[in-house]
Amino acid sequence: SRITRGTFEFGKTYVVRPKGKHQATIIWLHGLGDNGLSSSQLLESLPLPNIKWICPTAPTRPVAILGGFPCTAWFDVGELSEDGPDDWEGLDASAIHIANLLSTEPADVKVAIGGFSMGAAIALYSATCFAIGRYGNGIPYPVNLSTVVGLSGWLPGSRSLRNKIEVSHEARRRATSLPILLCHGISDDVILYKYGEKSAQSLCSAGFRYVAFKSYDGLGHYTIPREMDEVCTWLSSKLGLEGSL
């Protein structure tokens, strides 16, 4: 049975306060079956004192790829392939929830979205909503994103993206202006490396001019300090942060 929008109940949101001057707020999205607490524990240790991190928890729902077993998931996923159907309703519900969390941030603070695995997929979907100017359901996208980061993830809706951006001068302008960092382990056996690579290519061909794709030899479906160091360097430069600890 289809899950209707009204039944999406998001879990607890965890916040990591900035240790220095608040210059940026980043929503960080966990992977399938995880929660916002584990994200917040990872981010707390990063040398980025000017960032406030918001770590929401996805709704618990039946997930087709797990045979209908319920767990925390930003949207339903049946198969990881170019031809797999996209759960637009679930994607929009999560993207709306995330943008709502960012929309109350102070006007002088830059906002961004990042995530791991399925969280990276939602971060990239949010990037496409920002460029197009609306969610898949047509509701206007309300947030001005400064950058997006996706680790070990993939791009939902890649097949139709180019057509949606090419028809609008404003969409092309926003796509060109948004820096995106993608990182993927070559040995990832959960979200295969080729899906990360294809996602970067799809973004570029749709008009995202500022896509950096970093690959890591021997890395599976997890993060490593070297990868997080690159994320910190990227965020510091793209968000114009003043200092690091």
C-alpha positions as CSV (number, residue, x, y, z in Angstrom):
1,S,0.0,0.0,0.0
2,R,1.2,3.5,-0.9
3,I,2.4,5.6,2.1
4,T,0.5,8.9,2.0
5,R,2.4,12.1,2.7
6,G,0.5,12.6,6.0
7,T,1.9,9.4,7.5
8,F,5.6,10.3,7.2
9,E,6.7,10.8,10.8
10,F,10.3,11.9,11.0
11,G,12.4,10.8,14.0
12,K,14.4,13.0,16.4
13,T,16.6,15.8,15.2
14,Y,20.0,16.3,16.8
15,V,21.9,19.6,16.7
16,V,25.6,20.3,17.0
17,R,26.1,23.9,18.0
18,P,28.9,26.0,16.5
19,K,31.9,26.4,18.8
20,G,32.8,29.7,17.1
21,K,31.0,32.4,15.2
22,H,27.9,30.9,13.4
23,Q,28.6,31.3,9.7
24,A,26.9,28.3,8.1
25,T,24.2,25.7,8.9
26,I,24.5,22.3,7.3
27,I,21.8,19.5,7.4
28,W,23.6,16.1,7.5
29,L,21.6,13.1,6.5
30,H,22.3,9.5,7.7
31,G,22.1,6.3,5.6
32,L,19.5,3.6,5.5
33,G,18.7,2.2,9.0
34,D,20.8,4.8,10.9
35,N,19.7,7.9,12.8
36,G,20.7,11.5,13.4
37,L,22.5,10.8,16.7
38,S,25.3,8.8,15.0
39,S,25.7,11.6,12.4
40,S,26.0,14.2,15.1
41,Q,28.7,12.2,16.9
42,L,30.8,12.1,13.8
43,L,30.3,15.8,13.0
44,E,31.1,17.0,16.5
45,S,34.7,16.0,16.1
46,L,35.3,17.9,12.8
47,P,37.5,21.0,13.0
48,L,34.7,23.3,11.7
49,P,33.9,25.7,14.6
50,N,31.7,28.0,12.5
51,I,29.2,25.4,11.4
52,K,25.9,24.5,13.0
53,W,25.0,20.9,12.1
54,I,21.4,19.7,12.0
55,C,21.0,15.9,12.0
56,P,17.4,14.8,11.5
57,T,16.3,11.2,11.7
58,A,14.4,9.6,8.7
59,P,10.9,8.1,9.2
60,T,10.6,4.4,9.9
61,R,8.9,2.8,6.9
62,P,8.8,-0.5,5.0
63,V,11.7,-0.6,2.5
64,A,11.2,-2.7,-0.6
65,I,15.0,-3.5,-1.1
66,L,14.8,-5.1,2.4
67,G,11.8,-7.2,1.5
68,G,9.4,-4.7,3.2
69,F,11.2,-4.8,6.5
70,P,10.6,-1.4,8.3
71,C,13.6,0.8,9.1
72,T,14.7,4.4,9.0
73,A,14.7,5.5,5.3
74,W,14.4,8.9,3.6
75,F,12.4,7.3,0.8
76,D,11.5,3.8,-0.4
77,V,14.0,2.0,-2.7
78,G,13.4,-1.2,-4.6
79,E,16.6,-1.6,-6.6
80,L,19.7,0.4,-7.1
81,S,19.9,0.8,-10.9
82,E,19.3,3.4,-13.6
83,D,16.0,1.7,-14.4
84,G,14.7,1.4,-10.8
85,P,11.5,3.4,-10.1
86,D,11.9,6.6,-8.0
87,D,9.7,7.1,-5.0
88,W,8.9,10.7,-5.8
89,E,6.5,11.0,-2.9
90,G,9.0,9.9,-0.4
91,L,11.8,12.0,-2.0
92,D,9.6,15.1,-1.8
93,A,8.5,14.5,1.7
94,S,12.1,14.3,3.0
95,A,13.3,17.2,0.8
96,I,10.5,19.4,2.2
97,H,11.2,18.4,5.8
98,I,14.9,19.2,5.3
99,A,14.3,22.6,3.6
100,N,11.8,23.5,6.4
101,L,14.6,22.8,9.0
102,L,16.9,25.2,7.1
103,S,14.3,27.9,6.3
104,T,14.3,29.2,9.9
105,E,18.1,29.8,10.0
106,P,19.3,33.5,10.2
107,A,19.4,35.3,6.8
108,D,23.2,36.0,7.1
109,V,24.0,32.3,7.6
110,K,24.9,30.2,4.5
111,V,23.0,26.9,4.3
112,A,24.0,23.6,2.8
113,I,23.0,19.9,2.7
114,G,25.2,16.8,3.0
115,G,24.8,13.1,3.6
116,F,26.0,9.5,3.4
117,S,24.5,6.8,1.2
118,M,20.7,7.2,1.1
119,G,21.3,10.6,2.9
120,A,23.6,11.6,0.0
121,A,20.8,10.7,-2.4
122,I,18.4,13.1,-0.7
123,A,21.1,15.8,-0.5
124,L,21.6,15.4,-4.3
125,Y,17.8,15.4,-4.9
126,S,17.6,18.6,-2.9
127,A,20.3,20.1,-5.1
128,T,18.2,19.3,-8.2
129,C,15.0,20.8,-6.5
130,F,17.0,24.0,-5.7
131,A,18.2,24.3,-9.3
132,I,14.8,23.6,-10.9
133,G,13.2,25.9,-8.3
134,R,10.5,23.4,-7.1
135,Y,10.0,19.9,-5.7
136,G,8.9,17.1,-7.9
137,N,5.3,17.8,-6.8
138,G,5.5,21.4,-8.1
139,I,5.7,23.2,-4.8
140,P,8.4,26.0,-4.9
141,Y,11.7,25.2,-3.3
142,P,12.3,27.8,-0.5
143,V,16.0,27.7,0.3
144,N,19.1,29.2,-1.3
145,L,21.7,26.4,-1.0
146,S,25.4,27.3,-1.0
147,T,26.8,23.8,-1.5
148,V,25.9,20.1,-1.4
149,V,28.1,17.1,-0.3
150,G,27.3,13.5,-1.1
151,L,29.3,10.5,0.3
152,S,28.8,7.0,-1.1
153,G,25.5,7.9,-2.7
154,W,23.6,8.3,-6.0
155,L,21.3,10.7,-7.8
156,P,17.6,9.9,-7.8
157,G,15.7,11.1,-10.9
158,S,18.8,11.3,-13.0
159,R,17.1,10.2,-16.3
160,S,14.7,13.3,-16.4
161,L,17.0,15.9,-14.8
162,R,18.6,17.4,-17.9
163,N,15.2,18.1,-19.6
164,K,13.9,19.8,-16.4
165,I,16.9,22.2,-16.2
166,E,17.4,23.0,-19.9
167,V,13.9,24.5,-20.2
168,S,14.6,27.3,-17.7
169,H,17.2,30.1,-17.8
170,E,16.9,30.5,-14.0
171,A,17.3,26.7,-13.5
172,R,20.5,26.7,-15.6
173,R,21.8,29.7,-13.7
174,R,21.2,28.0,-10.3
175,A,22.7,24.7,-11.5
176,T,25.8,26.5,-12.7
177,S,26.3,28.3,-9.4
178,L,26.0,25.4,-7.0
179,P,29.2,23.6,-5.9
180,I,28.7,19.9,-5.3
181,L,31.3,17.5,-3.8
182,L,30.8,13.7,-4.4
183,C,33.1,11.1,-2.7
184,H,32.9,7.4,-3.4
185,G,34.9,4.3,-2.5
186,I,36.0,2.2,-5.4
187,S,35.4,-0.9,-3.3
188,D,31.9,0.1,-2.2
189,D,29.8,-3.1,-2.4
190,V,26.5,-1.5,-1.3
191,I,26.2,1.5,-3.5
192,L,28.5,0.5,-6.4
193,Y,31.2,3.0,-7.4
194,K,29.7,3.1,-10.9
195,Y,26.5,4.6,-9.5
196,G,28.5,7.4,-7.9
197,E,30.4,8.0,-11.1
198,K,27.3,8.0,-13.2
199,S,25.6,10.4,-10.8
200,A,28.5,12.9,-11.2
201,Q,28.2,12.6,-15.0
202,S,24.4,13.1,-14.9
203,L,24.8,16.3,-12.9
204,C,27.4,17.6,-15.2
205,S,25.4,16.9,-18.4
206,A,22.3,18.5,-16.8
207,G,24.3,21.8,-16.4
208,F,25.8,21.6,-12.9
209,R,29.2,23.0,-13.8
210,Y,30.8,22.8,-10.4
211,V,30.9,19.1,-9.5
212,A,34.0,17.6,-7.9
213,F,34.1,13.8,-7.8
214,K,36.7,12.2,-5.5
215,S,37.4,8.4,-5.6
216,Y,39.1,6.4,-2.8
217,D,41.0,3.2,-3.5
218,G,40.1,0.3,-1.2
219,L,37.3,2.2,0.5
220,G,34.0,0.3,1.0
221,H,30.6,1.7,2.2
222,Y,31.8,3.8,5.1
223,T,33.8,7.0,5.7
224,I,37.4,7.4,6.5
225,P,39.4,10.3,8.1
226,R,41.0,11.3,4.8
227,E,37.6,11.6,3.1
228,M,36.3,13.7,6.0
229,D,39.4,15.9,5.8
230,E,38.6,16.6,2.2
231,V,35.0,17.4,3.1
232,C,36.2,19.9,5.8
233,T,38.6,21.6,3.3
234,W,35.8,21.8,0.6
235,L,33.3,23.3,3.0
236,S,35.7,25.8,4.4
237,S,36.6,27.1,1.0
238,K,33.1,27.0,-0.6
239,L,31.3,28.5,2.5
240,G,34.1,31.1,3.1
241,L,34.6,30.0,6.7
242,E,36.9,32.1,8.8
243,G,38.9,29.5,10.8
244,S,39.3,26.0,11.9
245,L,40.2,24.6,15.3
